[in-house]
Amino acid sequence: MVKDLHYASLSEVCARIKSGELTSVQVTTALLARIGDLDRSLHAYVRVLADRALEQAAALDARRDAGAPLGALHGVPIALKDLFHTRGIATASGTLVMADFVPDTDATVVTRLQQAGAVIIGKTQLTEGAFGVHHPEVEAPRNPWNPDYWPGVSSSGSGVAVAAGLAYGALGTDTGGSIRFPSACCGIVGIKPTYGRVSRHGAFPLAESLDHVGPMTRSVADAARMLQVLAGADPLDPTSLSDAVPNYSAALGDGIRGLTLGVDWDYVSEGVEAAVVDTVREAVPVFETLGVKVREVRLPAAYRRLVKEWGITCAVECARAHRQYYPASRSLYGPVLSGLIELGLQPPPGAYESLAELRVQFRTELDALLNEVEMLISPCMPMLPPTVAQMAGQSEAIVGGAADFITFTAPFDYSGHPTLTLPAGLAANGLPKSFQLIGRWLSEARMIQAGAAYERVVAFDRHPPL
């Protein structure tokens, strides 16, 4: 077996399995052993599907041996956030109220992964209902870089699994930052695609108008490969976009000379830790050496209220999502998610509707700005990865309208624009640094191109000290 196979790229492992150098059973067995060794302390998985994964791997090896066509993810173990319906497998969405829910169909994205030859190795842990805090009876994932530090929010299990070499890629969802926060805290790549680019059918919602589904991997190329499989129209999702899906991997090696990158330094620096501002300041000249034209811009001011009142939009839509369970099974809910739902049942009069109008204004103004520059650069969080203790109470702050840590994430869930989170080395405390690119509507291919170009200059090849 290859040394450190668990940290090989998804694309490399797929190529080796297709060539016959490795088998999917070998790779899956190795990853299951690593999960057995490490996940007792990391708690990335709520459920490891060992027998099922090995059966899938054996069938995929037989398919290769028979000379049948092979998919883009052939034989590679992938993890699913445990809010994606998986036929015959309990899907709890981080809750007690749905602990025994067993779907009889797969989510569209699960079907697409399996059609592409992915081995579904397990379901990753998430916060209760994909909001901000784990249910009090659920063991939260631990950041593999340092267990005292926050691993991100609801897609944290996926982030931990990928960063720790317990999966080659994973699915996450992002409603207020839940792909970007775990990617930033765990030092991996995350794509929040354009709203509707990837189907939400079969994904239990937090807030349907804000929810995005996307890949989390250890490289831009791997994220592009996964997005290729996931993206595209789905008649089962009424919000799905019908636009043709480009070849995301085709331009990975191309240069980005002439690309225009906007930066709002007031947005980047106001209330932000100096080390985070410095991370963006260090990234900008890297892009300039690649031929990128950097312009100072001003983000539409509406983002401030959207950040402050994101909890209202989320609460109203979350209450709708849980109406079959709440308040009938209120006792099974943790206090934070229960508080969010209560806000959604009795929001300030007219606030939800007013925010719906404001998000249209913000998207229109952001589109105008992105006609002047191709993409924007910003932090993902106003601080370096915080400690678990520092984040205590932040979800309650969201409900109260005072959660500054969603400043760089929530606006682009409202607008639906795609984002790409990139690791940018390690801070002095040994925790990952990061930033994000925000692109035009359906500009994932161009963002992948820019991310890959940056990655070639600033290669992040460090792994957690496990």
DRENZA-311849 format. One record per residue: y, z, x of N, C-alpha, C in turn. Coordinates in steps of 0.1 Angstrom, whole numbers, plus 2048, in hexadecimal, padded with zeros to 3 digits. Layout:
<pts>
YZXYZXYZX...
</pts>
This chain:
<pts>
7F480080880080080080D8008098177FB8038247FA80A82A80880B82F80C81783681981884381980F8458248088508267FF85181B7F58458177F084580D7E584D8107DA84E81D7D78568227CB86581E7CC86A81C7D88788197DA87A80A7DD86F8027DD8717F47DD8797EF7D187F7E37D28867DE7C787D7D97BC8827D97B087A7D47A48767C57A78807BE7AC87E7AF7AF8737AD7B98747B57C486A7B47CF85C7B87CA85B7C27C384E7C77BE8487BC7B48507B77AC84C7AC7A38467A07AA84E79C7B584A7907BD83C7937C483A79F7C982E7A37D08227A37C78247A87BA81A7A87B081679A7AC8207927AA81D7847A681677C7B181977F7BE8137787C980577D7CC8017897C67F478E7C97F47987D47FF79A7DB7FF7A47E67FD7B27E18027B47D58007C17CE7FA7BE7C07F47C87BA7F17C77AC7F97D17A47FB7CE7978027D678E7FB7E478D7EE7E478D7E77F178D7EA7F97997EB7F37A57EE7FB7B17FC8017B08057F97AC8137FD7AB8158087A080F80679581081078A80981D78E7FD81C7947F68287997FF8307A38058297AC80E8307B68198377AF81F8307A582B83679F82784279681B84179081684C78881485879180F85679D80C8617A68198677AA82385F7AC8308657B083786D7A583586879983A86F78D83387C78C82687C78E81E88978E82389379882788E7A482C8977AF83A89C7AC8438947A78518977A785789B79985189678F8588987828568A677C84E8AE78284D8BB77D85A8C37808618BE78A86E8C578D87A8BC7888788AF7878838A67848858A577487A8A576D87A8A575E88189875987E88D76088488075C87D87B74F87087E74E86887874386588273986687E72C86188672185388371E84F87772284187372083D86872A83286A73282D86073B82185A73482284C73481784572D80D83F73680684973D7FE8457497F283B7447EA83F73B7DF8377377E48297317EE82A7297F381D7237F981472E80081A7388068127437FB80C74B7F081374E7E680D7567DE80274F7DD8047427D77F973A7DF7ED73A7EC7EE7397F67E37397F57DD7477F57E57517F47DF75F7E87D77627DC7DC75D7D07D575F7D07C87587D67C874C7D67BB7447E07B174B7EA7B67517F47AD7577EE7A87647E67B076B7DF7AB7777D57A07737CE7A27687C47987637CB78B75F7D778D75A7DF7817567E37797637E778076D7EA7797797DE77277F7D377977F7C77747857C276777E7C57677717C175B7697CB74F76A7D57517727DF7467747E87447687EA74E75F7F374D75480174E75880B74975081974B75481D75A75482575D75E82976B76083876D75D83B77875884977B75485278075F85E78275C86878676686679576B85F79D76485D7AB76784E7AD7698467A376D8387A476C8327AF77582B7B876E8247C377582C7CF7798397CF7778427D977C8447E57728427F17778447FD76E8537FF76B85680075E86380275886380E74F86E81674F86F82274687881F73A87582572F87D82472388483171F89083171D89783D71789084070A88D84C7078858506FB88D8506EE8958456EC89A8426DF8978346DB89082D6E488B8206E087D8216DA87C81B6CE87081C6C68658156CF85A81C6D084E8176D78428196CE83C80E6CA83280E6C08268176C48238216BB81882A6BD81C8366C68288366CC82C8416D58378496CF8368566CF84185E6CA84E85B6D185985A6C98668576CE8708626C887386C6D087A8786CA8898776CB88E86E6D389D86D6D58A387A6D989C8826E18A188E6E78A28996DC89C8986D189E8A16C68918A96C38928B36BC8868BA6B68838B36A888D8AF6A188B8AA69388389D69388389669E87C88969F87088A6A986C8966AC8628986B68558926B38528916A684588B6A184687D69C85287769E85486969984D85F6A184485869B83C84D6A383F84069C8478376A384A82A69D83E82169C83E81869283380F69083780169684380069B8477F46A284F7F76AF8507ED6B78587EF6C38667EB6C186F7F16C887D7EC6C987D7DE6CF8877D66CC8887C86D18877C86E088F7D16E688F7D16F58827D56FB87A7DD6F486D7E16F98647D56F88657CE6ED85D7C16EC8607B76F786D7B66FA8717AC70486D7B071286D7BD7158687C272285A7BF7238527C27198437BF71A8407B171A8487A871384579A71484879572285179B72985579773784B79D7418417A573C8377AA7458397B874B8437BF7458467CD74A83A7D67468387E074E82F7EB74B8377F67478357FB73A83D80673583681373A83D81974483682574A83983274484483373C84783F73585483F72E85784A72786384C71F86B85772587885472888085D73088886672688B87272C89287D7248A08797228A687E7178B487C7138B988870C8C688870C8CD8937048CA8926F58CC89D6EE8C989D6E08D08926D88C98886D28CF87E6CB8D88756D38D68756E08DE86D6EA8ED8726EA8F087E6E58FE8836E78FE88A6F59068956F690A89A7039018A57098F88AB7018F18B77068E38B67018DA8BB70A8CC8BB7068C98C66FC8C08C46F38BC8CF6EA8B88DB6F28BC8E76ED8B98F36F58AA8F56F98A18EE6F18938F06F488D8E46FD8968DB7028928D070A8968D371888D8D07218908D17308988C57348A48C87398AD8BD73D8A88B774B8AA8AA74D8A78A475A8B08AA7658AB8A97718B28AE77C8B78A37858C38A478A8C889A7948C089A7A08B988F7A48B188F7B08B88917BD8C588F7BD8CD8917C98D08A07CC8D18A87C18D38B67C18D28BB7B38C88C47B18C58C87A38D08D079D8DA8D57A58E58DD79F8F08D47998EE8C779C8F98BD7978F48B678B8FE8B27838FC8AA7768F589D7798EB89A7718E488D7738EA88276A8F58857638FB87C7598F788174B8FA8797418F887E7348EC87872E8EC8717228E086F71B8D68667218DA85D72A8D08547318CC85B73E8CE8687408CB86E74D8BD86D7518B386E7488A586D74B8A385F7528A985574C8A78477528AD8467608B984C7618C084C76E8B88547798B385F7758AB86777F89E86078289785A77988B85377B88D84778589884078389A83478C89E83979A8A884279B8AC8477A88A184D7B08988547A988E85C7B08818537B38828477B087683E7B286B8417A986E84579C86484779286383C78886B83278A86B82578287381B78A87080E78887880479088480078888580377B89080177388E80976689880B75E8978127528A280D74889F80F73B8A980C7318B181972E8BE81672D8C88217298D081C71D8D78257178E182170D8EE8287108F982270C90682770F90F8267039148326FE91C8336F392A8386F792A84170193684670693684771592B84271B92984372A91B84572F9118447269048497298FB8407329008347358FA82C74090282F74C90F83074B91883175791783E75D91784975691785675C90A8597648FE85675E8F28587668F184F7728F68437708F683977C8FE83F78790A84378391484978D90E85579490985E78C90486B7918F786A7998EF8607968E285E79D8E38537A88EE84C7A98EF8427B48E78357B18E88307A58E18247A18EA81A79B8E580E7988ED8047918EA8047828F580377A8F380376C8FC7F87658F67F175C8FE7E77558FF7EB74690B7ED74190E7EE7339127E072F90A7D972890D7CB7259187CB71A91D7BF7179257BC70C91F7C16FF9267C76F69207CC6E991A7C16E290D7C26DF9067B86D88FE7AE6E19007AF6EE8F97A66F78EA7AA6F88E77B76F68D97BC6F68D77C26E98CC7BF6E38C97C46D58C77D36D58CC7D96CA8CB7E76C88C07EA6BE8B97E06B98AE7E26AE8A37EB6B48A07F56AD8967FE6B189A8096BB8A880A6BD8AD8156C58B481F6BC8B082B6BC8B68356B38C58366B78CE8356AE8DC8356B18E28426B38EC8436BC8F684E6BC90284A6B490883E6B79138396AF91282A6B090E8246A590A8166A591580C6AA92180F6A792C8056AB92F8076BA92A8126C092D8146CE9218136D89158136D29098136DA9078066E19048076EE9007FB6F68F37FE6FD8EA7F46FF8DD7F57068DE7ED7138D97F371E8DA7EC72B8D07F17358CF7EA7408C67EE74B8CC7F77558C37FF75B8C78087668BC8067718C180277D8B97FF7888BF8037958B88007A08BD8047AD8C57F97B48C67ED7AE8CD7E27B48D37D97AA8DD7D27AD8E37C87A48D97BD7A08D27B87AA8C87AE7A78BE7B279D8B97BF79E8AF7C47958B57C57878C27CA7868C97CB7798CA7BD7738CE7B377B8CF7A67758C27A17708B77A47778A979F7728A67A67658A97B37648A57BA7578AE7B574C8BB7B374F8C47AE7448C07A173F8BB7987488B678B7448AC78C7398A379673B89879873189D79E7248A77A77258AC7AE71A8B57A77118BE79E7178C97987108C578D7068CD78B6FC8CB7806F38CB7846E48CC77A6DC8CE77D6CD8C17836C88C378B6BE8B87926B78BB7926A88B378B6A08B678B6918B479868B8AE7A26918AC7AF68C8B77B868E8C17B46968CD7BC6998D97B46948DF7B868A8EB7B06848F77B068D8F87B86979037B86A18FF7B06AD8F37AA6AE8EF7A36BA8F77966BB8FB7936C79037866CA8F977B6CC8FE76F6C78F57636C78F875A6D390275E6DC9067566E78FA7546F18F97486F78EF7457008EF74F70C8E37527118E275C71D8E275472A8EB7567338EB74F73F8E07547498DE74D7548D575275E8DC75C7678DA7697648E177376B8DE77477A8D276F77E8CE77078C8D27647948D675978E8D974D7948E474D79F8EE75579C8FA7557A58FA7627AE8EF7697AF8F07767B68F57747C58F17697CB8F57677D99027607DB90975C7D09157557D192175E7D592B7587DB9377607DE9407627D294A76A7D395376D7C896276A7CC9647617D697175E7DA9797587CE98575D7CD98E7597C298D7617B598376A7B49827737A998F77C7A999377F79D99F78879B99B79679699E7A079D99A7AE7999A77B67979A77BC78B9B37C47879B07D37899BA7DB78D9B97E978F9C67F078A9C47F97819CF80177C9CF80F7839D781078E9D681C7969DA82978F9E28287859E583477D9D98387759D282F76F9C68317689BB8377729BA83177D9B08357879B384378D9BF84778D9C28537959C785F78C9CB85D7809D18687789C68727749C787E7799BD8887769B088677C9AF87E7879A387B78D9A288179B99688679F99488B7AC9978817B799D8867C29A287D7CD9968757D298A87B7D397F8747D997A8697D097C86A7C397985F7BA9838547BC9908577BC99A84D7BE9988467CC99484D7D69928487E398683E7E297C8417DA9718387D997582A7D497E82A7CA98381D7C598C8177D099481F7D699D8197E19948137EC9898187EF9808137F99798067F49768057E796F7FA7E29787EE7E19857F07DE98E7E47DC98F7DB7E89917E17F49927D88009857D18039797D77FF96D7D080196D7C37F99727C47EC9737B87E497D7AE7EA9877B37EF9917AA7F598C7A28019837A980997D7A281497379780F96F79880396678E7FD96E7827F697B7837F89847787F298977B7E49887887E098C78B7D299B78E7D39A278A7C99B178C7C79B27997BE9B97A37C49BA7B07BD9C97B07B79CA7B47AB9D77B57A49D87C379D9E47C979E9E67D57979EA7D17889E37D877F9E57D67719E77E376A9E97E275D9EA7EE7549E17ED7499D87F77489CE7F773D9D67FA7309D27F47259D87F67189D88057159E480A7109E681970E9DD81F7049D88166FB9D081B6F09C38236F49BF8207019B38277069B48367059C183C7069C284A7069BE8516F99C284B6EE9BD8516E19AF84E6DF9AA8436E399B8406E199384A6E999784E6F59908586FD9918656F599D8696F199F8766EB9978786DE99686D6D699086E6C99828676C897D8636D396F85C6D39658656CB9668726CC95D87B6C595D8796B69688756B19698726A296186669E96385B6A595B84F6A294C8526A49498586AF93B85B6B29358646A793D86E6A393887869A93587268C93E86A68793C86367A92F85B67A92E85368592284A68591585168891685C69090B86469390686B68690F87067E90B87667190486C6689088606689018566618F28546668F18546738E48516798DA85C6768DF8696748D78746728D68786638DB87065A8DB87564D8CE8786468C387264B8B68756468B088264B8B78886558B289465B8BC8A06598C889D6588D38A76588DB8A664B8DD8B16448DB8BF6488CD8C46448C48BC63E8B88C16398B08C96448B08C46518A98CA65C8B38D06668BE8D56618C88DA66A8C38E46758B98EC6718B48F767A8AD8F16878A98E46868A38DE6928AD8D869C8BA8D96988C48D36A18CA8DD6AA8CD8D96B68D58E16BF8E38E26BB8EB8EC6C08F88EE6BB9028E36BE9018DC6C990B8D26CD9098C56C48FD8C06C28FC8B56BA8FF8B86AB8FB8C46A78FE8C969990D8C96979158CE6A19238CE6A09298C069F9238B66A79288A96A69268A369891A8A56929178A06859208A767B9228B367C92B8BA6729398B467393E8B167F94B8AA68094A89C67993F89567A93E88867493D88966593889466093789565194589864B94E89F65395B8A264E96589F65996789265C97188F66697F89066198989166A99789166599A88565C9A08866519A287B6489A986F64E9A386464D9A88576529A68556619A185F6689A085D67799785267B98B85267498184867898683A67698D83866B99282B66799D8276719A68316749B182E67D9AC82A68B9A183169099B82E69D99582069D98F81C69198A80E6909948046929A080668C9AB7FD68E9B07FD69D9B18096A39B680A6B09AC8036BA99F8046B89967FE6C19987EF6C199B7E96B699E7DA6B59AA7D76BD9B47DF6BC9C17DD6C49BD7DE6D29B67E86D69B37EA6E59AB7DE6EA9A17DA6E29997CF6E79A17C26E89AA7C06DF9B37B46E09BC7B46EC9C27C06EF9CA7C26FA9C27C17079B67C67079AE7C67139A97B77169A67B070B9A37A270D9AF79A7139BB79D70F9C67977159C879A7239C67A77279C67AB7359BC7A473D9B07A27379A579C73E9A678D73E9B07877389B377973A9BB7777469C278274B9CA7817579C27847639B878E7629AF79176D9A179076799778D77098A78B76B9837987689867A277097F7AF76D9887BA7739857C676F98C7D27739837DB77B9897E47839817EE78B9877FB78797D80578698181378397681C78797982978796E83378896583377C95A83977D95183C77195584A76B95885377495B86177096886577896F86F77297B87477A97887D78596B88078796788979295A8837989578877A594A8857AB93F88B7A29338887A492988F79B92B89E79B92D8A378F9308B278D9238BA78D9258C778E9198CF78D9168D177E90A8D577B9068D776E90F8E27679128EC76F91B8F676A9298F176692E8E876E93B8E276B93B8DA75E9308D475A92F8CC74E92C8D47429298E17439278E97379338E972E9318E772293C8E77189448D97179408CF71F9488C371E9458BC7119388BD70B9358B66FF93D8BC6F393F8C96F39478D06E99558CB6EB95A8C96F79678C46F99698B66F395F8AE6F39608A06ED9628A26DE95B8AB6D895D8AD6C996B8B26C79708BA6D097E8BF6CE9898B66D39858AA6D898F8A06DC9958A36EA98D8A96F39938AC70098A8A970C98289F70B97889C71597D89171E98489572998A88B73297F88373A97388973B96988274396587573D96887273096486472B97085A72C97A85E73398685573598384773997984674297683974896A83274196483873795983273195B82F72296083971A96183770C96982B70897582870F97C81C70A97580F70A96B80E71396480171495780170B95380C70694A80D6FB9518096EE95D80D6EC9658096E19677FA6E196B7F46EC96F7E66ED9637DD6EE9577E36F394B7DB6F494A7D27019547D470A9547CC7169497D17209437C87279387CB73193E7D373D9357DC7429387E374E92C7E375892F7E47649257E576F9287F077891F7FA77892180678191A80378E92180679991C8047A691C8107AF9128147B691381E7C091B81A7CC9228247D292C8217DD92A82B7E891E82E7EC91B8377F791A8467F291A84F7FB91985D7F89258657FC92986F7F49348777F693088280193A88980593889381092D89E80C92C8A07FE9228AA7FA9148A47F89128977FB9058917FA90288B7ED90C88B7E490A8857D69108777D690A86E7CD90F8607CD91D85F7C99248557CE9318507CA92E8437C293883F7B99368337B194382E7AC9438227A694E81D79E94981379595180E78C94C8047829567F87829507ED77E9577E077B9577DF76C9627DA7669637D77589667C975695E7C174F9607B374E9647AE7419667A174196979A73495D79A72B95F79871E95579771594A78D71993E79171A93278971E93478372C93A78B73593B78674393278D74C92679174791C79974F91879175C91778475B91377C76691D77D77292A77C76E93477C77893578A77F9337957769337A277B9277A578591C7A07819107A178991279A79791978F79691C7877A39257907AB9307967A593979E7AD9327AB7B29297B17AA9227BD7AE9197BA7BA9127AF7B99097AB7C49107A87D191C7A27D092479F7DC9287AC7E292D7B67DA9307C37DF9247CA7E69197C97DF90D7D07E49087CA7F190B7BE7F49067B880190F7BE80C91B7C28099247C78139227D68159217DD80991F7EC8099127EF8039087ED80B8FA7EF8068F77FE8048F38017F88EF80F7F68E08117F78DB8148038CD8158058C88238078D082D8028CC83B8048C483F7F78BC8497F98B484E7EE8B485D7ED8B28637E28B38727E18A98797EB8AD8847F08A588C7F989A8937F289088C7EE8858927E68798957EF
</pts>
